[in-house]
Amino acid sequence: SIPLHQLPAIGIRDDHEINVLLRMCTAVLNQLPRDDASANTRDLICTHFATKVFKRLYERDNRTSLLQIDVHIAVLKCVRAVSPKIVGDVTQLLFHADDERKFLLPITIGLIRARMLHLKDVDDCLAKIAWQVHLSGHALQQQTLQVAPTTPGGATTTTTKTLLHPHLEY
């Protein structure tokens, strides 16, 4: 699948439906009241809208296409332009969910690159997860290797090796 930023390279024009809808999203959000008296209402509307978009991002049909991921993140960026407070809300939605969504790397990395997550909170959450894995004993794996003989007719040897869990290798 093709990411959003590569559409012009393959000949998708600026008046393509995706681009038009993103501009419409921005136009609708810009119609929200901007005065200080309406700030709370504006933030509530933006939070609700961002929550709906965020939840759609993780639906099974949307998780496999880079284009769909990028479009959802672009919509979240449009909302952030009106209400920067949603970055904290998106961070909370991601890391306080009970499911495995924080481990869907294309989405999480896209949110980080788009600056839709507070990096300190991301770092804290991932450190906590790594520590929990370490304490549980699942951080280490035993791997048994069969080593072929180095000389003809030599004996095969077995070696046991302790490795970090594959998700903790870097």
Buried (B, 14 or more C-beta within 10 A) or exposed (E): EEBBEEBEEEEBEEEEEBBEEBEEBBEEBEEBEEEEEEBEEBBEBBBEBBBEBBEEBBEEEBBEBBBBBBBBBBBBBBBBEBBEBBBEBBBBBBBEEEEEBBEBEBBBEBBEEBEBBBEEBBEEBEEEBBEEBBEEEEBEEEEEEEEEEEEEEEEEEEEEEEEEBEEBEE
